[in-house]
Amino acid sequence: MWVFQRGGTVALKMALLMVSSLALNAFSVAQERQQIQAIVVGLTSTQHAYEVNEVLRVLPGVTMSRLDHHTSNLLMHLAPGALVDAATIRTALGPFGLALRCFQPGEVGAAPFRHIDPIRCDDQPLRER
C-alpha cells in the first residue's frame, strides 16, 4: 500500500510539473508573438475582403489573419521573428488596388483588442513612394 501511495504522489508531482511547464511555455510564446492592426482602404464586399485575406494569411510568418469588410479592420498575428511590416502588407494589397492606414504593430495580448475606427484614424494612407 505504501508503495502505491508513494508512486501516486510521484506521478501527481510529475503531472503537476508537466502542466506547469506547459503553461509557462505557452505564456512565453504568447509574449513573443506580435500582432498587427490596421485599416485597409478600398474593400468593396465581404467576398473582396475574403480574397485579400487569403493572400495575407499565407505571408511568411503569419499565424492568423482576419480582414473585416464592415469595419475595414485588419488583425494579424505573427510568429516570433516574423518580418511582416507595413511595406510587406502594402505590397500584398497592391494588386487589389487597396491602401493601408493606421498601421499599429504590437505584442499579442498587450492590451485589450479594440477595433480601429477608420473615420477617427487620422494618418494618411500608406502608398508606394
C-alpha positions in Angstrom: 0.0 0.0 0.0 2.8 2.4 0.9 4.5 1.8 -2.5 1.2 2.6 -4.3 0.8 5.9 -2.4 4.4 6.9 -2.9 4.1 6.0 -6.6 0.9 8.0 -6.9 2.5 11.0 -5.2 5.4 10.9 -7.6 3.1 10.6 -10.6 1.0 13.5 -9.3 4.1 15.7 -8.8 5.3 14.8 -12.3 1.9 15.6 -13.8 1.9 19.0 -11.9 5.4 19.7 -13.1 4.5 18.9 -16.7 1.3 21.1 -16.6 3.3 24.0 -15.0 6.0 23.7 -17.7 3.4 23.7 -20.5 1.7 26.7 -19.0 5.0 28.6 -18.7 6.0 27.7 -22.2 2.6 28.9 -23.6 2.9 32.1 -21.7 6.4 32.8 -23.0 5.4 32.0 -26.6 2.3 34.3 -26.3 4.7 37.1 -25.0 6.9 36.8 -28.1 4.1 36.8 -30.7 3.5 40.0 -32.4 0.3 41.4 -33.8 -0.6 44.0 -36.4 -3.7 46.0 -36.6 -4.5 48.3 -39.5 -7.2 49.8 -41.7 -7.5 48.5 -45.3 -9.0 51.2 -47.5 -10.9 50.3 -50.6 -12.6 47.0 -49.7 -15.8 46.6 -51.8 -17.5 43.5 -50.4 -17.2 40.6 -47.9 -16.0 38.4 -50.8 -13.3 41.0 -51.7 -12.1 41.0 -48.1 -12.1 37.2 -48.1 -10.0 37.1 -51.3 -7.5 39.7 -49.9 -7.2 37.8 -46.6 -6.4 34.6 -48.4 -3.3 36.3 -49.8 -2.4 38.0 -46.4 -2.7 34.8 -44.3 -0.1 32.9 -46.3 2.6 35.6 -46.0 5.7 34.1 -44.3 5.4 34.3 -40.5 1.6 35.0 -40.4 -0.1 32.6 -38.0 -3.6 34.3 -38.2 -5.1 37.0 -40.3 -8.6 38.5 -40.2 -9.9 41.2 -42.5 -13.4 42.6 -41.9 -15.2 44.4 -44.8 -17.7 46.2 -42.5 -15.0 47.8 -40.2 -12.1 47.7 -42.7 -10.0 46.3 -39.8 -7.1 44.0 -40.4 -5.8 41.9 -37.5 -2.7 39.7 -38.0 -0.8 37.5 -35.5 2.8 36.8 -36.4 5.2 34.1 -35.4 8.2 35.1 -33.3 10.8 36.7 -35.5 8.4 37.2 -38.5 9.4 40.1 -40.8 6.0 41.3 -41.8 5.8 45.1 -41.8 3.7 47.8 -43.5 5.7 47.6 -46.7 5.1 43.8 -46.9 1.4 44.3 -46.4 1.2 47.2 -48.8 2.9 45.1 -51.5 0.4 42.3 -50.9 -2.5 44.8 -51.1 -1.2 46.5 -54.3 -2.7 44.1 -56.9 -6.1 44.6 -55.3 -5.9 48.4 -55.5 -6.1 48.8 -51.7 -4.3 51.2 -49.3 -3.1 50.7 -45.8 -3.8 53.2 -42.9 -3.3 53.3 -39.2 -0.6 50.6 -39.1 -0.2 49.5 -35.4 2.2 46.8 -34.6 2.3 45.4 -31.0 2.5 42.4 -28.8 -0.3 39.9 -28.8 -2.4 40.4 -25.6 -0.5 43.5 -24.5 -3.8 45.4 -24.4 -7.5 44.5 -24.9 -8.5 44.2 -28.5 -10.3 47.2 -29.9 -11.3 47.9 -33.5 -9.6 50.8 -35.1 -12.1 53.5 -36.1 -11.4 54.2 -39.8 -13.1 57.6 -39.5 -11.1 58.8 -36.5 -7.8 57.4 -37.7 -6.0 60.5 -38.8 -2.9 59.2 -40.5 -2.7 59.2 -44.3 -2.9 56.0 -46.4 0.5 54.3 -46.9 1.2 54.0 -50.6 4.1 53.2 -52.7 6.5 56.1 -52.7 
